[in-house]
Amino acid sequence: MTTVTDSAYEQLDFGLRRGEFGPGSRLPGERELSTRLGVSRVTVRRALSRLEVEGRLERSAQRGWYVTREVVGESPSLLQSFSEMARARGLHATSRVLRHRTRPATFEEAEQLRIAPAAPVVELRRLRGMDGHPVCVDLVVLRYEGLEAIATADMTDTSLYERLATLCGVRLQRSAYSVQADAADAEIAQLLNCAVGAPVLVGSEIAYAANGQPVLLGVNRYRGDAYRFRADLFRPGPG
């Protein structure tokens, strides 16, 4: 049974997850929130306290409630580009191109992208940052057919998702994504400004267009102290 407090919590939680309140920003006062949510101030305070316990809000005795300055993280069940994640948190995303070329697909890439072996693909490797701090080394392999414009586009400080949409008319709809832990080698440590052997999180994905066609393969290596992956897990009912 959902309580009034649960409902207020869920509405605040949704606002936080979609970036309505950016990291470090001050929330509206409890009176305004109670009016907006249609509940009492006592109920609002309980919902806010619950979010505080989860480490997502901080309370200032004199100035009210603030959003915790979080590390970068995927929102549950929401496919976002790196640039979109940055904007949702009020941060500026940057990208420095490390490699951008067209080459033949490997056998495994061809199988995953459902293209012929040795068919051309676009390989793009970039160093991604937020507000000038290196966060991720991003390697993407895209099918060439239908995405030829990406092969010659300037991908410095821009969103690949947006380039796909504006230059190629392709919008990514879903991604099969997995995460595993690893240690930074000498090259990754230098790029991410961390120690050799420092923990990194490796996210691997296959992203699909609305028609179900695989568009890209991605491997993202994040600083372990700058990225958090979150997911909603559901337990099926009986039968």
DOSERO-239199 format. One record per atom (N, C-alpha, C): residue number from 1; residue in one letter; x, y, z negated; atom name. Coordinates in steps of 0.02 Angstrom, whole numbers, always signed. Example, Ala and Ser with C-alpha at 12.3 -4.5 7.8 and 13.67 -1.06 7.14 Angstrom:
DOSERO-239199
1 A +660 -284 -390 N
1 A +615 -225 -390 CA
1 A +660 -165 -390 C
2 S +642 -112 -354 N
2 S +684 -53 -357 CA
2 S +645 +2 -394 C
//
This chain:
DOSERO-239199
1 M +42 -59 +0 N
1 M +0 +0 +0 CA
1 M +44 +63 +0 C
2 T +31 +107 +48 N
2 T +71 +169 +53 CA
2 T +44 +222 +6 C
3 T +88 +249 -36 N
3 T +69 +301 -83 CA
3 T +78 +370 -52 C
4 V +52 +421 -86 N
4 V +60 +490 -62 CA
4 V +134 +508 -60 C
5 T +171 +485 -111 N
5 T +243 +499 -112 CA
5 T +278 +465 -53 C
6 D +258 +402 -37 N
6 D +287 +367 +19 CA
6 D +275 +406 +84 C
7 S +214 +432 +92 N
7 S +197 +469 +153 CA
7 S +240 +532 +159 C
8 A +248 +569 +104 N
8 A +289 +629 +104 CA
8 A +362 +612 +119 C
9 Y +386 +557 +89 N
9 Y +455 +534 +101 CA
9 Y +464 +518 +175 C
10 E +417 +482 +204 N
10 E +423 +461 +274 CA
10 E +424 +522 +320 C
11 Q +384 +572 +305 N
11 Q +384 +632 +347 CA
11 Q +451 +670 +342 C
12 L +477 +675 +282 N
12 L +542 +708 +273 CA
12 L +598 +666 +304 C
13 D +594 +601 +296 N
13 D +644 +556 +325 CA
13 D +644 +563 +401 C
14 F +586 +567 +432 N
14 F +581 +575 +505 CA
14 F +612 +641 +527 C
15 G +599 +694 +489 N
15 G +628 +759 +506 CA
15 G +703 +759 +502 C
16 L +730 +723 +453 N
16 L +803 +719 +446 CA
16 L +833 +679 +503 C
17 R +802 +623 +520 N
17 R +829 +578 +571 CA
17 R +827 +610 +640 C
18 R +778 +650 +655 N
18 R +775 +681 +721 CA
18 R +813 +747 +725 C
19 G +845 +767 +670 N
19 G +887 +827 +670 CA
19 G +850 +891 +658 C
20 E +789 +888 +632 N
20 E +751 +949 +618 CA
20 E +788 +992 +566 C
21 F +820 +958 +519 N
21 F +861 +993 +468 CA
21 F +933 +970 +479 C
22 G +977 +1015 +500 N
22 G +1046 +997 +515 CA
22 G +1088 +986 +452 C
23 P +1145 +951 +459 N
23 P +1190 +940 +403 CA
23 P +1212 +1006 +371 C
24 G +1207 +1009 +305 N
24 G +1227 +1069 +268 CA
24 G +1174 +1123 +266 C
25 S +1118 +1114 +302 N
25 S +1067 +1166 +303 CA
25 S +1022 +1162 +242 C
26 R +991 +1217 +226 N
26 R +946 +1222 +169 CA
26 R +876 +1205 +191 C
27 L +842 +1162 +154 N
27 L +772 +1145 +169 CA
27 L +726 +1203 +149 C
28 P +667 +1206 +178 N
28 P +618 +1255 +154 CA
28 P +603 +1242 +80 C
29 G +577 +1292 +45 N
29 G +561 +1284 -26 CA
29 G +508 +1231 -37 C
30 E +504 +1207 -99 N
30 E +456 +1154 -115 CA
30 E +384 +1176 -103 C
31 R +369 +1239 -114 N
31 R +301 +1263 -102 CA
31 R +284 +1259 -28 C
32 E +332 +1282 +14 N
32 E +319 +1279 +87 CA
32 E +314 +1207 +111 C
33 L +356 +1163 +84 N
33 L +354 +1093 +103 CA
33 L +288 +1060 +83 C
34 S +264 +1078 +23 N
34 S +200 +1048 +0 CA
34 S +143 +1069 +46 C
35 T +145 +1132 +69 N
35 T +93 +1155 +116 CA
35 T +100 +1120 +183 C
36 R +161 +1115 +207 N
36 R +174 +1083 +272 CA
36 R +154 +1010 +272 C
37 L +168 +975 +216 N
37 L +154 +903 +213 CA
37 L +84 +888 +186 C
38 G +51 +938 +159 N
38 G -16 +928 +133 CA
38 G -18 +888 +69 C
39 V +33 +897 +26 N
39 V +36 +861 -38 CA
39 V +55 +911 -92 C
40 S +53 +889 -154 N
40 S +70 +932 -210 CA
40 S +146 +942 -214 C
41 R +166 +993 -251 N
41 R +238 +1006 -261 CA
41 R +270 +949 -301 C
42 V +233 +920 -347 N
42 V +259 +863 -385 CA
42 V +275 +805 -338 C
43 T +230 +792 -290 N
43 T +242 +738 -242 CA
43 T +302 +754 -197 C
44 V +307 +816 -176 N
44 V +365 +837 -135 CA
44 V +429 +826 -174 C
45 R +429 +845 -237 N
45 R +490 +839 -278 CA
45 R +510 +766 -285 C
46 R +461 +722 -293 N
46 R +476 +650 -298 CA
46 R +507 +624 -233 C
47 A +479 +645 -177 N
47 A +506 +622 -112 CA
47 A +576 +649 -102 C
48 L +587 +712 -120 N
48 L +654 +742 -114 CA
48 L +704 +706 -159 C
49 S +683 +689 -219 N
49 S +727 +654 -266 CA
49 S +746 +585 -239 C
50 R +699 +553 -206 N
50 R +714 +488 -176 CA
50 R +767 +494 -122 C
51 L +762 +546 -81 N
51 L +813 +558 -30 CA
51 L +880 +578 -61 C
52 E +877 +611 -119 N
52 E +939 +628 -155 CA
52 E +974 +565 -179 C
53 V +936 +518 -206 N
53 V +964 +454 -229 CA
53 V +998 +417 -171 C
54 E +970 +423 -112 N
54 E +998 +390 -53 CA
54 E +1059 +427 -26 C
55 G +1075 +484 -56 N
55 G +1134 +522 -35 CA
55 G +1123 +565 +27 C
56 R +1060 +578 +44 N
56 R +1045 +615 +105 CA
56 R +1029 +688 +92 C
57 L +1012 +704 +29 N
57 L +1000 +773 +9 CA
57 L +1040 +788 -54 C
58 E +1054 +853 -63 N
58 E +1088 +876 -123 CA
58 E +1046 +932 -153 C
59 R +1044 +934 -220 N
59 R +1003 +984 -254 CA
59 R +1047 +1037 -285 C
60 S +1029 +1101 -274 N
60 S +1062 +1156 -307 CA
60 S +1012 +1188 -355 C
61 A +1031 +1193 -418 N
61 A +985 +1218 -468 CA
61 A +961 +1289 -452 C
62 Q +1003 +1328 -419 N
62 Q +987 +1397 -405 CA
62 Q +958 +1409 -335 C
63 R +977 +1367 -288 N
63 R +961 +1383 -218 CA
63 R +918 +1331 -183 C
64 G +900 +1276 -214 N
64 G +854 +1228 -183 CA
64 G +889 +1166 -157 C
65 W +861 +1138 -103 N
65 W +883 +1074 -76 CA
65 W +922 +1083 -11 C
66 Y +976 +1045 -4 N
66 Y +1018 +1048 +55 CA
66 Y +1028 +979 +85 C
67 V +1035 +977 +151 N
67 V +1050 +914 +185 CA
67 V +1124 +898 +175 C
68 T +1138 +837 +156 N
68 T +1207 +815 +147 CA
68 T +1244 +820 +214 C
69 R +1307 +841 +210 N
69 R +1348 +842 +271 CA
69 R +1369 +771 +285 C
70 E +1337 +739 +333 N
70 E +1349 +669 +347 CA
70 E +1402 +660 +401 C
71 V +1429 +599 +403 N
71 V +1472 +580 +459 CA
71 V +1427 +565 +518 C
72 V +1456 +559 +577 N
72 V +1418 +544 +637 CA
72 V +1386 +476 +630 C
73 G +1324 +469 +654 N
73 G +1292 +405 +650 CA
73 G +1234 +399 +699 C
74 E +1224 +337 +724 N
74 E +1168 +324 +768 CA
74 E +1103 +326 +728 C
75 S +1053 +358 +753 N
75 S +987 +356 +722 CA
75 S +956 +288 +738 C
76 P +919 +259 +691 N
76 P +890 +193 +702 CA
76 P +846 +192 +764 C
77 S +859 +143 +808 N
77 S +817 +129 +866 CA
77 S +813 +188 +915 C
78 L +859 +235 +911 N
78 L +858 +293 +956 CA
78 L +922 +295 +997 C
79 L +914 +292 +1063 N
79 L +972 +294 +1108 CA
79 L +991 +367 +1121 C
80 Q +1049 +387 +1096 N
80 Q +1073 +455 +1104 CA
80 Q +1143 +455 +1132 C
81 S +1158 +506 +1171 N
81 S +1227 +515 +1193 CA
81 S +1266 +547 +1136 C
82 F +1332 +546 +1143 N
82 F +1375 +578 +1093 CA
82 F +1359 +652 +1087 C
83 S +1348 +685 +1144 N
83 S +1331 +756 +1144 CA
83 S +1266 +770 +1109 C
84 E +1216 +726 +1119 N
84 E +1152 +734 +1086 CA
84 E +1158 +724 +1011 C
85 M +1198 +676 +990 N
85 M +1209 +667 +918 CA
85 M +1240 +729 +887 C
86 A +1288 +759 +923 N
86 A +1321 +819 +897 CA
86 A +1271 +876 +891 C
87 R +1232 +888 +944 N
87 R +1185 +943 +943 CA
87 R +1133 +935 +887 C
88 A +1111 +873 +875 N
88 A +1061 +860 +823 CA
88 A +1088 +878 +754 C
89 R +1154 +881 +747 N
89 R +1185 +898 +683 CA
89 R +1214 +968 +682 C
90 G +1199 +1008 +734 N
90 G +1223 +1076 +737 CA
90 G +1297 +1080 +751 C
91 L +1326 +1029 +783 N
91 L +1397 +1027 +797 CA
91 L +1409 +1034 +872 C
92 H +1471 +1050 +890 N
92 H +1489 +1059 +961 CA
92 H +1530 +999 +983 C
93 A +1505 +963 +1033 N
93 A +1540 +905 +1059 CA
93 A +1591 +925 +1111 C
94 T +1649 +893 +1110 N
94 T +1701 +905 +1160 CA
94 T +1722 +838 +1189 C
95 S +1750 +841 +1249 N
95 S +1777 +780 +1280 CA
95 S +1835 +797 +1325 C
96 R +1890 +763 +1314 N
96 R +1950 +771 +1357 CA
96 R +1958 +708 +1398 C
97 V +1961 +716 +1464 N
97 V +1966 +659 +1509 CA
97 V +2037 +630 +1506 C
98 L +2040 +566 +1490 N
98 L +2104 +530 +1488 CA
98 L +2116 +491 +1553 C
99 R +2062 +466 +1582 N
99 R +2067 +428 +1645 CA
99 R +1999 +431 +1680 C
100 H +2001 +443 +1745 N
100 H +1939 +448 +1784 CA
100 H +1956 +424 +1854 C
101 R +1932 +364 +1871 N
101 R +1951 +335 +1935 CA
101 R +1898 +286 +1960 C
102 T +1903 +270 +2024 N
102 T +1862 +218 +2055 CA
102 T +1907 +159 +2070 C
103 R +1884 +99 +2052 N
103 R +1924 +39 +2060 CA
103 R +1878 -21 +2070 C
104 P +1906 -79 +2090 N
104 P +1865 -139 +2096 CA
104 P +1843 -165 +2028 C
105 A +1783 -191 +2025 N
105 A +1758 -220 +1962 CA
105 A +1793 -287 +1948 C
106 T +1805 -300 +1885 N
106 T +1828 -367 +1866 CA
106 T +1770 -415 +1872 C
107 F +1784 -479 +1868 N
107 F +1731 -529 +1875 CA
107 F +1680 -521 +1819 C
108 E +1703 -510 +1757 N
108 E +1658 -502 +1701 CA
108 E +1616 -439 +1708 C
109 E +1647 -384 +1728 N
109 E +1609 -321 +1738 CA
109 E +1556 -330 +1792 C
110 A +1574 -364 +1847 N
110 A +1527 -374 +1901 CA
110 A +1467 -416 +1877 C
111 E +1481 -465 +1837 N
111 E +1427 -508 +1812 CA
111 E +1380 -468 +1766 C
112 Q +1408 -426 +1723 N
112 Q +1367 -388 +1676 CA
112 Q +1328 -333 +1711 C
113 L +1358 -302 +1763 N
113 L +1325 -248 +1799 CA
113 L +1282 -274 +1857 C
114 R +1284 -339 +1869 N
114 R +1245 -371 +1922 CA
114 R +1264 -344 +1991 C
115 I +1328 -339 +2002 N
115 I +1354 -317 +2067 CA
115 I +1402 -371 +2093 C
116 A +1422 -365 +2156 N
116 A +1467 -414 +2186 CA
116 A +1537 -409 +2154 C
117 P +1571 -466 +2148 N
117 P +1640 -464 +2122 CA
117 P +1683 -417 +2165 C
118 A +1724 -377 +2131 N
118 A +1769 -329 +2164 CA
118 A +1733 -270 +2196 C
119 A +1667 -264 +2184 N
119 A +1631 -204 +2207 CA
119 A +1658 -144 +2170 C
120 P +1654 -84 +2199 N
120 P +1682 -25 +2165 CA
120 P +1643 -6 +2102 C
121 V +1680 +15 +2052 N
121 V +1651 +43 +1991 CA
121 V +1689 +107 +1973 C
122 V +1658 +148 +1933 N
122 V +1690 +210 +1909 CA
122 V +1711 +198 +1837 C
123 E +1774 +208 +1823 N
123 E +1801 +201 +1755 CA
123 E +1815 +270 +1726 C
124 L +1787 +283 +1668 N
124 L +1795 +349 +1636 CA
124 L +1816 +338 +1563 C
125 R +1873 +365 +1545 N
125 R +1898 +359 +1477 CA
125 R +1909 +430 +1450 C
126 R +1878 +444 +1392 N
126 R +1882 +512 +1364 CA
126 R +1894 +510 +1289 C
127 L +1924 +564 +1265 N
127 L +1931 +576 +1193 CA
127 L +1875 +623 +1173 C
128 R +1830 +599 +1130 N
128 R +1772 +638 +1109 CA
128 R +1784 +668 +1040 C
129 G +1762 +730 +1031 N
129 G +1771 +764 +968 CA
129 G +1709 +803 +948 C
130 M +1707 +823 +885 N
130 M +1653 +866 +860 CA
130 M +1685 +923 +822 C
131 D +1668 +984 +843 N
131 D +1696 +1045 +813 CA
131 D +1772 +1041 +809 C
132 G +1803 +1015 +862 N
132 G +1876 +1014 +866 CA
132 G +1909 +955 +832 C
133 H +1871 +912 +800 N
133 H +1900 +854 +765 CA
133 H +1890 +791 +806 C
134 P +1944 +753 +822 N
134 P +1937 +693 +862 CA
134 P +1897 +640 +824 C
135 V +1848 +610 +858 N
135 V +1804 +562 +826 CA
135 V +1805 +494 +862 C
136 C +1811 +495 +928 N
136 C +1799 +434 +966 CA
136 C +1840 +432 +1030 C
137 V +1865 +373 +1047 N
137 V +1894 +361 +1113 CA
137 V +1843 +319 +1151 C
138 D +1818 +347 +1205 N
138 D +1759 +321 +1240 CA
138 D +1780 +294 +1308 C
139 L +1770 +230 +1320 N
139 L +1784 +200 +1386 CA
139 L +1719 +175 +1416 C
140 V +1703 +200 +1476 N
140 V +1641 +182 +1510 CA
140 V +1658 +158 +1581 C
141 V +1625 +104 +1601 N
141 V +1629 +79 +1670 CA
141 V +1559 +80 +1699 C
142 L +1550 +116 +1755 N
142 L +1485 +123 +1786 CA
142 L +1484 +92 +1856 C
143 R +1427 +64 +1874 N
143 R +1420 +41 +1943 CA
143 R +1428 +102 +1990 C
144 Y +1459 +92 +2046 N
144 Y +1473 +148 +2092 CA
144 Y +1412 +163 +2136 C
145 E +1379 +111 +2162 N
145 E +1323 +120 +2207 CA
145 E +1266 +159 +2174 C
146 G +1247 +213 +2204 N
146 G +1194 +255 +2176 CA
146 G +1219 +307 +2127 C
147 L +1282 +299 +2105 N
147 L +1310 +346 +2055 CA
147 L +1374 +377 +2082 C
148 E +1379 +382 +2148 N
148 E +1440 +407 +2179 CA
148 E +1461 +476 +2154 C
149 A +1412 +518 +2137 N
149 A +1428 +586 +2115 CA
149 A +1470 +586 +2051 C
150 I +1462 +535 +2009 N
150 I +1500 +532 +1947 CA
150 I +1574 +523 +1961 C
151 A +1590 +492 +2017 N
151 A +1660 +477 +2033 CA
151 A +1701 +541 +2041 C
152 T +1669 +595 +2062 N
152 T +1705 +657 +2075 CA
152 T +1684 +715 +2029 C
153 A +1636 +703 +1985 N
153 A +1612 +757 +1941 CA
153 A +1663 +773 +1888 C
154 D +1665 +835 +1867 N
154 D +1707 +856 +1811 CA
154 D +1673 +834 +1746 C
155 M +1705 +789 +1710 N
155 M +1674 +761 +1650 CA
155 M +1705 +789 +1586 C
156 T +1739 +845 +1591 N
156 T +1767 +878 +1532 CA
156 T +1712 +914 +1494 C
157 D +1708 +902 +1429 N
157 D +1660 +937 +1386 CA
157 D +1589 +935 +1413 C
158 T +1568 +877 +1436 N
158 T +1500 +870 +1461 CA
158 T +1472 +803 +1441 C
159 S +1406 +796 +1447 N
159 S +1372 +734 +1428 CA
159 S +1364 +689 +1489 C
160 L +1387 +627 +1484 N
160 L +1379 +580 +1539 CA
160 L +1305 +567 +1552 C
161 Y +1265 +560 +1499 N
161 Y +1193 +548 +1508 CA
161 Y +1161 +605 +1549 C
162 E +1181 +666 +1533 N
162 E +1152 +723 +1569 CA
162 E +1176 +725 +1641 C
163 R +1239 +708 +1653 N
163 R +1266 +706 +1721 CA
163 R +1230 +652 +1762 C
164 L +1217 +595 +1731 N
164 L +1181 +542 +1766 CA
164 L +1111 +566 +1787 C
165 A +1079 +602 +1742 N
165 A +1011 +626 +1756 CA
165 A +1011 +680 +1809 C
166 T +1056 +730 +1803 N
166 T +1054 +787 +1848 CA
166 T +1086 +773 +1916 C
167 L +1139 +734 +1918 N
167 L +1175 +721 +1980 CA
167 L +1149 +660 +2017 C
168 C +1125 +611 +1980 N
168 C +1106 +547 +2010 CA
168 C +1033 +528 +2002 C
169 G +996 +567 +1963 N
169 G +926 +551 +1951 CA
169 G +916 +487 +1912 C
170 V +965 +468 +1872 N
170 V +961 +406 +1833 CA
170 V +957 +423 +1759 C
171 R +906 +397 +1726 N
171 R +898 +407 +1654 CA
171 R +904 +341 +1618 C
172 L +948 +340 +1569 N
172 L +958 +279 +1530 CA
172 L +900 +271 +1481 C
173 Q +874 +210 +1477 N
173 Q +815 +198 +1435 CA
173 Q +831 +155 +1374 C
174 R +875 +107 +1382 N
174 R +891 +64 +1325 CA
174 R +963 +41 +1329 C
175 S +988 +16 +1272 N
175 S +1057 -7 +1269 CA
175 S +1062 -68 +1223 C
176 A +1096 -119 +1247 N
176 A +1113 -176 +1204 CA
176 A +1179 -159 +1171 C
177 Y +1179 -150 +1105 N
177 Y +1235 -119 +1070 CA
177 Y +1258 -165 +1013 C
178 S +1322 -173 +1007 N
178 S +1350 -212 +951 CA
178 S +1409 -175 +921 C
179 V +1422 -186 +857 N
179 V +1475 -151 +822 CA
179 V +1519 -202 +785 C
180 Q +1584 -191 +786 N
180 Q +1630 -232 +748 CA
180 Q +1687 -190 +722 C
181 A +1719 -214 +670 N
181 A +1776 -178 +640 CA
181 A +1841 -197 +674 C
182 D +1888 -150 +675 N
182 D +1954 -162 +704 CA
182 D +2003 -115 +670 C
183 A +2066 -120 +689 N
183 A +2118 -77 +662 CA
183 A +2148 -36 +719 C
184 A +2164 +26 +706 N
184 A +2191 +71 +757 CA
184 A +2262 +49 +777 C
185 D +2273 +41 +843 N
185 D +2341 +29 +866 CA
185 D +2376 +97 +874 C
186 A +2437 +96 +897 N
186 A +2477 +158 +899 CA
186 A +2444 +211 +943 C
187 E +2417 +191 +1002 N
187 E +2387 +240 +1047 CA
187 E +2323 +270 +1018 C
188 I +2279 +226 +992 N
188 I +2216 +250 +963 CA
188 I +2229 +294 +902 C
189 A +2278 +274 +861 N
189 A +2295 +314 +802 CA
189 A +2318 +384 +821 C
190 Q +2358 +389 +874 N
190 Q +2381 +455 +896 CA
190 Q +2324 +497 +922 C
191 L +2280 +466 +961 N
191 L +2224 +504 +990 CA
191 L +2174 +526 +937 C
192 L +2161 +483 +888 N
192 L +2111 +499 +836 CA
192 L +2142 +532 +775 C
193 N +2207 +544 +778 N
193 N +2241 +578 +722 CA
193 N +2232 +540 +657 C
194 C +2245 +475 +659 N
194 C +2241 +434 +599 CA
194 C +2301 +388 +597 C
195 A +2310 +352 +543 N
195 A +2367 +308 +535 CA
195 A +2359 +244 +576 C
196 V +2415 +218 +598 N
196 V +2414 +152 +632 CA
196 V +2387 +101 +582 C
197 G +2341 +60 +603 N
197 G +2310 +11 +559 CA
197 G +2249 +37 +522 C
198 A +2234 +101 +529 N
198 A +2175 +129 +496 CA
198 A +2112 +97 +526 C
199 P +2059 +91 +487 N
199 P +1999 +58 +512 CA
199 P +1965 +99 +567 C
200 V +1943 +65 +619 N
200 V +1902 +95 +671 CA
200 V +1842 +50 +682 C
201 L +1788 +81 +703 N
201 L +1728 +43 +721 CA
201 L +1723 +42 +797 C
202 V +1715 -18 +824 N
202 V +1712 -26 +897 CA
202 V +1640 -42 +916 C
203 G +1609 +4 +954 N
203 G +1542 -6 +979 CA
203 G +1544 -26 +1052 C
204 S +1513 -83 +1068 N
204 S +1511 -107 +1138 CA
204 S +1438 -106 +1161 C
205 E +1427 -85 +1223 N
205 E +1359 -80 +1247 CA
205 E +1352 -95 +1321 C
206 I +1292 -116 +1339 N
206 I +1269 -117 +1408 CA
206 I +1206 -75 +1410 C
207 A +1207 -21 +1450 N
207 A +1150 +25 +1453 CA
207 A +1112 +14 +1517 C
208 Y +1045 +19 +1511 N
208 Y +1001 +3 +1567 CA
208 Y +957 +63 +1586 C
209 A +941 +68 +1649 N
209 A +893 +118 +1673 CA
209 A +822 +92 +1660 C
210 A +772 +134 +1676 N
210 A +703 +116 +1663 CA
210 A +680 +55 +1702 C
211 N +711 +43 +1761 N
211 N +692 -14 +1803 CA
211 N +726 -79 +1781 C
212 G +764 -76 +1725 N
212 G +797 -136 +1699 CA
212 G +865 -149 +1729 C
213 Q +887 -106 +1773 N
213 Q +952 -115 +1806 CA
213 Q +1009 -92 +1759 C
214 P +1060 -134 +1749 N
214 P +1117 -112 +1708 CA
214 P +1155 -56 +1744 C
215 V +1170 -3 +1707 N
215 V +1203 +55 +1736 CA
215 V +1275 +61 +1715 C
216 L +1288 +48 +1651 N
216 L +1357 +58 +1627 CA
216 L +1374 +9 +1572 C
217 L +1439 -2 +1565 N
217 L +1468 -39 +1509 CA
217 L +1510 +10 +1469 C
218 G +1504 +8 +1404 N
218 G +1542 +55 +1363 CA
218 G +1576 +22 +1304 C
219 V +1635 +46 +1288 N
219 V +1671 +25 +1228 CA
219 V +1694 +89 +1193 C
220 N +1668 +102 +1134 N
220 N +1683 +164 +1097 CA
220 N +1720 +147 +1033 C
221 R +1778 +178 +1023 N
221 R +1817 +166 +963 CA
221 R +1814 +229 +919 C
222 Y +1780 +223 +862 N
222 Y +1769 +279 +817 CA
222 Y +1815 +274 +756 C
223 R +1837 +331 +733 N
223 R +1870 +333 +667 CA
223 R +1823 +303 +616 C
224 G +1849 +258 +573 N
224 G +1806 +226 +524 CA
224 G +1777 +273 +473 C
225 D +1810 +330 +462 N
225 D +1785 +379 +412 CA
225 D +1742 +433 +445 C
226 A +1726 +425 +509 N
226 A +1689 +478 +544 CA
226 A +1627 +451 +579 C
227 Y +1610 +388 +568 N
227 Y +1554 +359 +603 CA
227 Y +1518 +309 +559 C
228 R +1452 +310 +563 N
228 R +1411 +261 +527 CA
228 R +1357 +236 +573 C
229 F +1350 +170 +577 N
229 F +1297 +140 +617 CA
229 F +1240 +119 +572 C
230 R +1179 +138 +590 N
230 R +1120 +121 +551 CA
230 R +1069 +85 +595 C
231 A +1030 +42 +565 N
231 A +978 +7 +603 CA
231 A +919 -9 +557 C
232 D +860 -9 +587 N
232 D +801 -32 +551 CA
232 D +794 -107 +562 C
233 L +789 -145 +509 N
233 L +783 -217 +513 CA
233 L +712 -237 +491 C
234 F +682 -282 +527 N
234 F +614 -303 +512 CA
234 F +611 -378 +502 C
235 R +574 -400 +453 N
235 R +564 -471 +440 CA
235 R +495 -491 +469 C
236 P +493 -543 +512 N
236 P +430 -562 +542 CA
236 P +382 -590 +489 C
237 G +318 -580 +500 N
237 G +268 -606 +454 CA
237 G +260 -681 +462 C
238 P +223 -713 +417 N
238 P +213 -785 +421 CA
238 P +180 -805 +487 C
239 G +204 -859 +515 N
239 G +176 -883 +578 CA
239 G +198 -844 +637 C
//
